[in-house]
Amino acid sequence: MAKGFAVLKEDALQLGRLDPFLGKKVIVADDDSFIREALRMILREKKIEILSEVANGQKVLEAVRYQKADYLFLDINMPGMNGLEVLKQLVDEQIKVKVIMISGSATKEAVKTALELGAVGFVVKPFNPAAVYKTLERANIAAGTKPAQ
């Protein structure tokens, strides 16, 4: 019985190496419910678990503080606390989550600021699944996870 488990565990580990998205957990933060729904469908296609979806900066901070996410998709323009303010707060609190910014109206300055603050990627709205997957793949490579072969 133990040997059978070891084989299954080895198979699962190998599968994880082949699919860098397997087992990843994300929080999606955007004030537009349509964007949250689109990201949910795109991410679920790759079996990525959505821990929560939030619509404002304060809710982002609450979610990230209490949920163990690998990634945070974070809109720049949200009511109350914007995405860049949230990102700075995450850095100040030393919360370890890979942040991928999303925006339909980002300036070069905003993108530069986000990357300087530690964002690992940026997706421009409107986006398609390929753009989201490519950004996640780049973030995985930056984090030391090999892409799928």
GROMACS elastic network, one bead per residue, 0.5 to 0.9 nm:
[ bonds ]
;  ai    aj funct       b0    kb
    1     4     6  0.51831   500
    1     5     6  0.64250   500
    1     6     6  0.88025   500
    2     5     6  0.50849   500
    2     6     6  0.62915   500
    2     7     6  0.88150   500
    3     6     6  0.50003   500
    3     7     6  0.63631   500
    3     8     6  0.87179   500
    4     7     6  0.51867   500
    4     8     6  0.63046   500
    4     9     6  0.85898   500
    5     8     6  0.50413   500
    5     9     6  0.59751   500
    5    10     6  0.84720   500
    6     9     6  0.50009   500
    6    10     6  0.60443   500
    6    11     6  0.85212   500
    7    10     6  0.50489   500
    7    11     6  0.61337   500
    7    12     6  0.85831   500
    8    11     6  0.50154   500
    8    12     6  0.61421   500
    8    13     6  0.85914   500
    9    12     6  0.50334   500
    9    13     6  0.61508   500
    9    14     6  0.85910   500
   10    13     6  0.50509   500
   10    14     6  0.61359   500
   10    15     6  0.85550   500
   11    14     6  0.50753   500
   11    15     6  0.61064   500
   11    16     6  0.85968   500
   12    15     6  0.50171   500
   12    16     6  0.61806   500
   12    17     6  0.87124   500
   13    16     6  0.50752   500
   13    17     6  0.64217   500
   13    18     6  0.88729   500
   14    17     6  0.50807   500
   14    18     6  0.64389   500
   14    19     6  0.87922   500
   15    18     6  0.50820   500
   15    19     6  0.61731   500
   15    20     6  0.87741   500
   15    22     6  0.81277   500
   16    19     6  0.51572   500
   16    20     6  0.60931   500
   16    21     6  0.78135   500
   16    22     6  0.58503   500
   16    23     6  0.78464   500
   17    20     6  0.60737   500
   17    22     6  0.87060   500
   17   145     6  0.80363   500
   17   146     6  0.71493   500
   17   147     6  0.80782   500
   17   148     6  0.72721   500
   18    22     6  0.87816   500
   18   146     6  0.81690   500
   18   147     6  0.73155   500
   18   149     6  0.64147   500
   19    22     6  0.55909   500
   19    46     6  0.88283   500
   19   146     6  0.88459   500
   19   147     6  0.72725   500
   19   148     6  0.53176   500
   19   149     6  0.84110   500
   20    23     6  0.83235   500
   20    24     6  0.81336   500
   20   137     6  0.75544   500
   20   140     6  0.71534   500
   20   145     6  0.66448   500
   20   146     6  0.68011   500
   20   147     6  0.59487   500
   20   148     6  0.62510   500
   21    24     6  0.54940   500
   21    25     6  0.88253   500
   21    46     6  0.65888   500
   21    47     6  0.73219   500
   21    48     6  0.63268   500
   21   136     6  0.80693   500
   21   137     6  0.81591   500
   21   140     6  0.84348   500
   21   148     6  0.89880   500
   22    25     6  0.89844   500
   22    46     6  0.72785   500
   22    47     6  0.62785   500
   22    48     6  0.64022   500
   22    49     6  0.88845   500
   23    47     6  0.73549   500
   23    48     6  0.62626   500
   23    49     6  0.70617   500
   24    47     6  0.81215   500
   24    48     6  0.53121   500
   24    49     6  0.62531   500
   24    50     6  0.87667   500
   24    69     6  0.76927   500
   24    70     6  0.60358   500
   24    71     6  0.77832   500
   25    48     6  0.59222   500
   25    50     6  0.58986   500
   25    51     6  0.63314   500
   25    68     6  0.76353   500
   25    70     6  0.52455   500
   25    71     6  0.65005   500
   25    72     6  0.87549   500
   26    43     6  0.87574   500
   26    48     6  0.72757   500
   26    49     6  0.62450   500
   26    50     6  0.50535   500
   26    51     6  0.57667   500
   26    52     6  0.74479   500
   26    53     6  0.89710   500
   26    68     6  0.85455   500
   26    69     6  0.50993   500
   26    70     6  0.58242   500
   26    72     6  0.55358   500
   26    73     6  0.73465   500
   27    49     6  0.87485   500
   27    50     6  0.59188   500
   27    51     6  0.55068   500
   27    52     6  0.50927   500
   27    53     6  0.59070   500
   27    54     6  0.78093   500
   27    60     6  0.80890   500
   27    63     6  0.75592   500
   27    64     6  0.75469   500
   27    67     6  0.85969   500
   27    69     6  0.64869   500
   27    70     6  0.83942   500
   27    71     6  0.65134   500
   27    73     6  0.63066   500
   27    74     6  0.83405   500
   28    36     6  0.64703   500
   28    39     6  0.75862   500
   28    40     6  0.79576   500
   28    50     6  0.73700   500
   28    51     6  0.82048   500
   28    52     6  0.64424   500
   28    54     6  0.63724   500
   28    55     6  0.85532   500
   28    60     6  0.84201   500
   28    71     6  0.85656   500
   28    72     6  0.59675   500
   28    74     6  0.64939   500
   28    75     6  0.85620   500
   29    32     6  0.88941   500
   29    36     6  0.72221   500
   29    52     6  0.84330   500
   29    53     6  0.57977   500
   29    55     6  0.56291   500
   29    56     6  0.70153   500
   29    57     6  0.79009   500
   29    59     6  0.84955   500
   29    60     6  0.63995   500
   29    72     6  0.73379   500
   29    73     6  0.58593   500
   29    75     6  0.60153   500
   29    78     6  0.86752   500
   29    83     6  0.86926   500
   30    33     6  0.71772   500
   30    35     6  0.68532   500
   30    36     6  0.62133   500
   30    53     6  0.78374   500
   30    54     6  0.64478   500
   30    56     6  0.69252   500
   30    57     6  0.88854   500
   30    73     6  0.80414   500
   30    74     6  0.64744   500
   30    75     6  0.50676   500
   30    76     6  0.82336   500
   30    77     6  0.80087   500
   30    78     6  0.66762   500
   30   102     6  0.82906   500
   31    34     6  0.89438   500
   31    35     6  0.81590   500
   31    36     6  0.80229   500
   31    54     6  0.73242   500
   31    56     6  0.61327   500
   31    75     6  0.77298   500
   31    77     6  0.79826   500
   31    78     6  0.56813   500
   31    79     6  0.73493   500
   32    35     6  0.54206   500
   32    36     6  0.65128   500
   32    37     6  0.88065   500
   32    55     6  0.71748   500
   32    78     6  0.87873   500
   33    37     6  0.60883   500
   33    38     6  0.85618   500
   33    55     6  0.78630   500
   34    37     6  0.50964   500
   34    38     6  0.61379   500
   34    39     6  0.86574   500
   35    38     6  0.50215   500
   35    39     6  0.61431   500
   35    40     6  0.84435   500
   35   125     6  0.85935   500
   35   126     6  0.86301   500
   36    39     6  0.52362   500
   36    40     6  0.60532   500
   36    41     6  0.87326   500
   36    53     6  0.68824   500
   36    54     6  0.83743   500
   36    55     6  0.87270   500
   37    41     6  0.63031   500
   37    42     6  0.86719   500
   38    41     6  0.53070   500
   38    42     6  0.62511   500
   38    43     6  0.86379   500
   38   128     6  0.89639   500
   39    42     6  0.50245   500
   39    43     6  0.59277   500
   39    44     6  0.83433   500
   39    73     6  0.88122   500
   39   129     6  0.83440   500
   39   132     6  0.83505   500
   40    43     6  0.53148   500
   40    44     6  0.59938   500
   40    45     6  0.85575   500
   40    48     6  0.89123   500
   40    49     6  0.89305   500
   40    50     6  0.69991   500
   40    53     6  0.87388   500
   41    44     6  0.52654   500
   41    45     6  0.62652   500
   42    45     6  0.53543   500
   42    46     6  0.72616   500
   42    48     6  0.89596   500
   42   128     6  0.83104   500
   42   129     6  0.57336   500
   42   132     6  0.78301   500
   42   133     6  0.85044   500
   43    46     6  0.54883   500
   43    47     6  0.66048   500
   43    48     6  0.53076   500
   43    49     6  0.75350   500
   43    50     6  0.77648   500
   43   129     6  0.83140   500
   43   132     6  0.83461   500
   43   133     6  0.83159   500
   44    48     6  0.51960   500
   44    49     6  0.67068   500
   44    50     6  0.77133   500
   45    48     6  0.74476   500
   46    49     6  0.89548   500
   46   133     6  0.87310   500
   50    53     6  0.74688   500
   50    69     6  0.87901   500
   51    63     6  0.85726   500
   51    67     6  0.72953   500
   51    68     6  0.84280   500
   51    69     6  0.72164   500
   52    63     6  0.71725   500
   52    67     6  0.86150   500
   53    60     6  0.84631   500
   53    63     6  0.86567   500
   54    57     6  0.81794   500
   54    59     6  0.59518   500
   54    60     6  0.61404   500
   54    63     6  0.80003   500
   55    58     6  0.88109   500
   55    59     6  0.69992   500
   55    60     6  0.76662   500
   55    78     6  0.71598   500
   55    79     6  0.80189   500
   56    59     6  0.55281   500
   56    60     6  0.63777   500
   56    78     6  0.55998   500
   56    79     6  0.57034   500
   56    80     6  0.66782   500
   56    81     6  0.69111   500
   56    82     6  0.76942   500
   56    83     6  0.86914   500
   57    61     6  0.64730   500
   57    62     6  0.88197   500
   57    74     6  0.89716   500
   57    78     6  0.66605   500
   57    79     6  0.71236   500
   57    80     6  0.64209   500
   57    82     6  0.59313   500
   57    83     6  0.66112   500
   57    85     6  0.80411   500
   57    86     6  0.60096   500
   58    61     6  0.52742   500
   58    62     6  0.64249   500
   58    63     6  0.87526   500
   58    80     6  0.76256   500
   58    81     6  0.66020   500
   58    86     6  0.79356   500
   59    62     6  0.50254   500
   59    63     6  0.60755   500
   59    64     6  0.85530   500
   60    63     6  0.51672   500
   60    64     6  0.60961   500
   60    65     6  0.84851   500
   60    72     6  0.88242   500
   60    74     6  0.83328   500
   60    86     6  0.75278   500
   61    64     6  0.52481   500
   61    65     6  0.60084   500
   61    66     6  0.86612   500
   61    86     6  0.69753   500
   61    89     6  0.81474   500
   61    90     6  0.75547   500
   62    65     6  0.52836   500
   62    66     6  0.63885   500
   62    67     6  0.84887   500
   63    66     6  0.54656   500
   63    67     6  0.57542   500
   63    68     6  0.88289   500
   64    67     6  0.53544   500
   64    68     6  0.69566   500
   64    69     6  0.69732   500
   64    72     6  0.80834   500
   64    90     6  0.85421   500
   64    95     6  0.78007   500
   64    97     6  0.79344   500
   65    68     6  0.78697   500
   65    90     6  0.89682   500
   65    95     6  0.73810   500
   68    96     6  0.89957   500
   68    97     6  0.82294   500
   69    72     6  0.70343   500
   69    96     6  0.86982   500
   69    97     6  0.63849   500
   69    98     6  0.84090   500
   70    96     6  0.82569   500
   70    97     6  0.55235   500
   70    98     6  0.61368   500
   70    99     6  0.87242   500
   71    97     6  0.55553   500
   71    99     6  0.57189   500
   71   100     6  0.71423   500
   71   136     6  0.87495   500
   72    97     6  0.66148   500
   72    98     6  0.61553   500
   72   100     6  0.60446   500
   72   101     6  0.80938   500
   73    98     6  0.86589   500
   73    99     6  0.60573   500
   73   101     6  0.57794   500
   73   102     6  0.66071   500
   73   122     6  0.89662   500
   73   123     6  0.89241   500
   74    83     6  0.59996   500
   74    84     6  0.87710   500
   74    86     6  0.85874   500
   74    87     6  0.84013   500
   74    99     6  0.67480   500
   74   100     6  0.60916   500
   74   102     6  0.57391   500
   74   103     6  0.84202   500
   75    78     6  0.66033   500
   75    82     6  0.77305   500
   75    83     6  0.55300   500
   75    84     6  0.86380   500
   75   100     6  0.85987   500
   75   101     6  0.57105   500
   75   103     6  0.55689   500
   75   104     6  0.88661   500
   76    82     6  0.56518   500
   76    84     6  0.60620   500
   76    85     6  0.87461   500
   76    86     6  0.89610   500
   76   101     6  0.66514   500
   76   102     6  0.63758   500
   76   103     6  0.57633   500
   76   104     6  0.88147   500
   76   105     6  0.86591   500
   76   106     6  0.75323   500
   76   110     6  0.83415   500
   77    81     6  0.85906   500
   77    82     6  0.53706   500
   77    83     6  0.62306   500
   77    84     6  0.85632   500
   77   102     6  0.89153   500
   77   103     6  0.71229   500
   77   104     6  0.88756   500
   77   105     6  0.83952   500
   77   106     6  0.87244   500
   78    81     6  0.66326   500
   78    83     6  0.66709   500
   79    82     6  0.64593   500
   81    84     6  0.82352   500
   81    85     6  0.60256   500
   81    86     6  0.65310   500
   82    85     6  0.53676   500
   82    86     6  0.62959   500
   82    87     6  0.87446   500
   83    87     6  0.60602   500
   83    88     6  0.85905   500
   83   101     6  0.77067   500
   83   102     6  0.89265   500
   83   114     6  0.87510   500
   84    88     6  0.61889   500
   84    89     6  0.85987   500
   84   101     6  0.87936   500
   84   110     6  0.79310   500
   84   113     6  0.77848   500
   84   114     6  0.63423   500
   84   117     6  0.82901   500
   85    88     6  0.51395   500
   85    89     6  0.62271   500
   85    90     6  0.86825   500
   86    89     6  0.50441   500
   86    90     6  0.61934   500
   86    91     6  0.86902   500
   87    90     6  0.50735   500
   87    91     6  0.63244   500
   87    92     6  0.86522   500
   87    99     6  0.77663   500
   87   114     6  0.75111   500
   87   117     6  0.69239   500
   87   118     6  0.78896   500
   87   119     6  0.77170   500
   88    91     6  0.50965   500
   88    92     6  0.61324   500
   88    93     6  0.86183   500
   88   114     6  0.87439   500
   88   117     6  0.64738   500
   88   118     6  0.87239   500
   89    93     6  0.60646   500
   89    94     6  0.83576   500
   89    95     6  0.86971   500
   90    93     6  0.51560   500
   90    94     6  0.59537   500
   90    95     6  0.52600   500
   90    96     6  0.78538   500
   90    97     6  0.83930   500
   91    95     6  0.63124   500
   91    96     6  0.81711   500
   91   117     6  0.73250   500
   91   118     6  0.77486   500
   92    95     6  0.78962   500
   98   118     6  0.81627   500
   98   119     6  0.67205   500
   98   120     6  0.61746   500
   98   121     6  0.86411   500
   98   139     6  0.76649   500
   98   143     6  0.87077   500
   99   118     6  0.74741   500
   99   120     6  0.57440   500
   99   121     6  0.69833   500
   99   122     6  0.86736   500
  100   119     6  0.57717   500
  100   120     6  0.57285   500
  100   122     6  0.53615   500
  100   123     6  0.71500   500
  100   135     6  0.78972   500
  100   136     6  0.81678   500
  100   139     6  0.83763   500
  101   111     6  0.82920   500
  101   114     6  0.74259   500
  101   115     6  0.89645   500
  101   119     6  0.67595   500
  101   120     6  0.81370   500
  101   121     6  0.62603   500
  101   123     6  0.62086   500
  101   124     6  0.83790   500
  102   106     6  0.84138   500
  102   121     6  0.86853   500
  102   122     6  0.57770   500
  102   124     6  0.57136   500
  102   125     6  0.67798   500
  103   106     6  0.56414   500
  103   122     6  0.80431   500
  103   123     6  0.67763   500
  103   124     6  0.52485   500
  103   125     6  0.55156   500
  103   126     6  0.83545   500
  104   123     6  0.86456   500
  104   124     6  0.55181   500
  104   126     6  0.65762   500
  105   124     6  0.80211   500
  105   125     6  0.79703   500
  106   109     6  0.79636   500
  106   110     6  0.59085   500
  106   111     6  0.65589   500
  106   124     6  0.78613   500
  107   110     6  0.51307   500
  107   111     6  0.63805   500
  107   112     6  0.85986   500
  108   111     6  0.51462   500
  108   112     6  0.60825   500
  108   113     6  0.85319   500
  109   112     6  0.50622   500
  109   113     6  0.60465   500
  109   114     6  0.85548   500
  110   113     6  0.50459   500
  110   114     6  0.60818   500
  110   115     6  0.86127   500
  111   114     6  0.51336   500
  111   115     6  0.62304   500
  111   116     6  0.85638   500
  111   122     6  0.74149   500
  112   115     6  0.52395   500
  112   116     6  0.60865   500
  112   117     6  0.85811   500
  113   116     6  0.50448   500
  113   117     6  0.61117   500
  113   118     6  0.87198   500
  113   119     6  0.89016   500
  114   117     6  0.51193   500
  114   118     6  0.64587   500
  114   119     6  0.54832   500
  114   120     6  0.86533   500
  114   121     6  0.87426   500
  114   122     6  0.85626   500
  115   118     6  0.51129   500
  115   120     6  0.66274   500
  115   121     6  0.73574   500
  115   122     6  0.84219   500
  116   119     6  0.72469   500
  118   121     6  0.89916   500
  119   122     6  0.76504   500
  120   135     6  0.84559   500
  120   136     6  0.88694   500
  120   138     6  0.81935   500
  120   139     6  0.57307   500
  120   142     6  0.78292   500
  121   135     6  0.59957   500
  121   136     6  0.77802   500
  121   138     6  0.77388   500
  121   139     6  0.66221   500
  122   132     6  0.89918   500
  122   135     6  0.70869   500
  123   126     6  0.85908   500
  123   127     6  0.68670   500
  123   131     6  0.69436   500
  123   132     6  0.66744   500
  123   135     6  0.71309   500
  124   127     6  0.59717   500
  124   131     6  0.85676   500
  125   128     6  0.84885   500
  127   130     6  0.82445   500
  127   131     6  0.63067   500
  127   132     6  0.71586   500
  128   131     6  0.55068   500
  128   132     6  0.66002   500
  128   133     6  0.88942   500
  129   132     6  0.51558   500
  129   133     6  0.61118   500
  129   134     6  0.84928   500
  130   133     6  0.51619   500
  130   134     6  0.59674   500
  130   135     6  0.85228   500
  131   134     6  0.51585   500
  131   135     6  0.61708   500
  131   136     6  0.86333   500
  132   135     6  0.52356   500
  132   136     6  0.62443   500
  132   137     6  0.86200   500
  133   136     6  0.50412   500
  133   137     6  0.60150   500
  133   138     6  0.85811   500
  134   137     6  0.50000   500
  134   138     6  0.61755   500
  134   139     6  0.85602   500
  135   138     6  0.51530   500
  135   139     6  0.61773   500
  135   140     6  0.86266   500
  136   140     6  0.61180   500
  136   141     6  0.86492   500
  137   140     6  0.50098   500
  137   141     6  0.62430   500
  137   142     6  0.86133   500
  137   145     6  0.85789   500
  137   146     6  0.84114   500
  137   147     6  0.62278   500
  137   148     6  0.86433   500
  138   141     6  0.50892   500
  138   142     6  0.61775   500
  138   143     6  0.85741   500
  138   147     6  0.83059   500
  139   142     6  0.50329   500
  139   143     6  0.61579   500
  139   144     6  0.86743   500
  139   145     6  0.85675   500
  140   144     6  0.61859   500
  140   146     6  0.69000   500
  140   147     6  0.72519   500
  141   144     6  0.50085   500
  141   145     6  0.50659   500
  141   146     6  0.56953   500
  141   147     6  0.66846   500
  142   145     6  0.74455   500
  143   146     6  0.89180   500
  146   149     6  0.85621   500
